[in-house]
Amino acid sequence: MEGIILKKEMKSPSTSKQYKYLGLITVLYITFQLVSDITAGKIVQLGIFNVSATVLYFPFTYIIADILTEVYGYAKARSVVWMVLLSSVIAGLIYSIVVFLPPAVGFDANDAYARVLGQIPRILVGGWIAVWIGGILNDYILAKMKILTKGKHLWTRTIGSTIVGEGANTVLFYVIALYAIIPTNLLIASILSGWFLKVAVEVIMTPVTYKVIAKLKKVEGEDYYDTDTDFNPLIIRQ
C-alpha cells in the first residue's frame, strides 16, 4: 500500500519490553471486530431503538482500545488497529469467496450462507474505513488527553475518546454503506441511536475499565505517556 510507512518509534523502554497480556488483549480486540462484522445484519429492538445487535458488543473494541492506549501507549494501540483492519479485510474477502463458490449437489443451505456472508462491496469497504479511522481517532485523542490531564481523570479520556471514535465510526459506516439506500431520516436516526448506545456501553463499563487498567499497569509495570511518540497514523509498526 503506497504511503504506508514502516519504521520504529523512538527507542524507549516500552519498545523492548515483553508484556504478559498484550497478546491476549490483541486477540480479544480482533475477535470482537470479526464477530461484529458477521453479525452486523442482525437487527434487534432495545427499548425504543431498532439497531444492529453489534451495539451490545462492538463497543468493547473501543474499551479494549482505551486499555491498550492507556497502558501500552499510542504506538502499540495503532499497530493493533492495523492488525484488526487486516484481519477484517482477509475475513471479508474469504466470506466473499465462500459465497461465490458453487454449492455441492444436495447442499440446501447456500442461500442462508449467501444472505449472511454475502455483503456487497460498499458495505465491506464502509466497514473497513469506519473501523480504521474510528480506531485511530480514539487512540490519538486518549493519548493526547492523558498528557494534557497528566494521567488524572481517566474517565474523561476513555469516554471523550469513545464519543469521537465511535461517532466517526458510526457516521462513516452508515453514510458509506447505506446513504441513498435507506431514507435519509432513517439513516440519521440510526446514526444517532447507534452512537448513543455505543457510548452508553462505554459509560456503564467505566468502573470495570478502571479496575482492568489499574491491574494491568501493576502487572505489566507500564503506564505509558506518549510525550515523544510519532502520531503518524500510517506507521504500521512501533
Residue pairs with C-beta under 8 A, 6 or more apart in sequence:
3 234
4 234
4 236
5 232
5 234
5 235
5 236
6 235
6 236
6 237
7 235
7 237
8 15
8 237
8 238
9 15
9 75
9 229
9 230
9 235
9 238
10 228
10 229
10 230
12 228
14 72
14 73
14 75
14 76
14 222
14 224
14 238
15 75
15 238
17 220
17 221
17 222
19 72
19 220
19 222
20 219
20 220
21 216
21 219
21 220
22 68
22 72
22 76
22 220
25 64
25 67
25 68
25 80
26 68
26 80
26 83
28 60
28 64
29 61
29 64
29 65
29 68
29 80
29 83
29 84
30 83
30 84
30 87
32 57
32 58
32 60
32 61
32 64
33 58
33 61
33 84
33 87
33 88
33 131
34 87
34 88
34 91
35 57
36 54
36 57
36 58
36 61
37 88
37 91
37 92
37 127
38 91
38 95
38 116
38 117
39 52
39 53
39 54
40 52
40 53
40 54
40 127
41 52
41 116
41 119
42 52
42 53
42 54
43 50
43 51
43 52
43 53
44 50
44 51
44 52
44 53
46 55
46 197
49 193
49 197
50 193
51 190
51 193
51 194
51 197
52 194
55 194
55 197
55 198
55 201
56 201
58 198
59 162
59 166
59 197
59 198
59 199
59 201
59 202
59 205
60 201
60 205
61 84
61 135
62 134
62 138
62 161
62 162
62 165
62 166
62 198
62 202
63 158
63 162
63 201
63 202
63 205
63 209
65 77
65 80
65 81
65 135
65 138
65 139
65 142
65 165
66 138
66 142
66 157
66 158
66 161
66 162
66 209
66 213
67 209
67 212
67 213
67 216
68 76
68 77
68 80
68 139
69 76
69 77
69 138
69 139
69 142
69 143
69 146
69 161
70 142
70 146
70 154
70 157
70 158
70 213
71 213
71 216
71 217
71 220
71 222
71 223
71 224
72 220
72 222
72 224
73 143
73 224
73 225
73 226
73 229
74 139
74 140
74 142
74 143
74 226
74 229
74 231
75 226
75 229
75 230
75 235
75 238
76 224
76 238
77 139
77 143
78 136
78 139
78 233
78 235
79 236
79 237
79 238
81 131
81 132
81 135
81 136
81 139
82 132
82 236
84 131
84 135
85 128
85 131
85 132
85 135
88 127
88 128
88 131
89 128
92 119
92 124
92 127
92 128
95 117
95 118
95 119
96 117
96 118
96 119
96 124
98 113
98 117
99 113
99 114
99 117
99 118
103 110
122 176
122 177
123 177
125 176
126 172
126 173
126 174
126 175
126 176
126 177
126 178
127 173
127 177
129 172
129 173
129 176
130 168
130 169
130 170
130 172
130 173
130 176
131 169
133 168
133 169
133 172
134 165
134 166
134 168
134 169
134 170
134 172
135 165
135 169
136 233
137 161
137 164
137 165
137 168
138 161
138 162
138 164
138 165
138 166
139 161
139 165
140 231
140 233
141 157
141 160
141 161
141 164
141 165
142 157
142 158
142 160
142 161
143 226
143 229
143 231
144 226
145 156
145 157
145 160
145 161
146 157
146 225
146 226
147 225
147 226
147 227
149 156
149 157
151 223
151 225
154 209
154 210
154 213
155 206
155 210
158 202
158 206
158 209
159 199
159 202
159 203
159 206
162 198
162 199
162 202
163 199
166 195
166 198
166 199
166 202
167 195
170 191
170 194
170 195
170 198
171 191
171 195
174 187
174 190
174 191
174 194
175 187
175 191
178 187
178 190
179 187
182 190
202 209
216 222
217 223
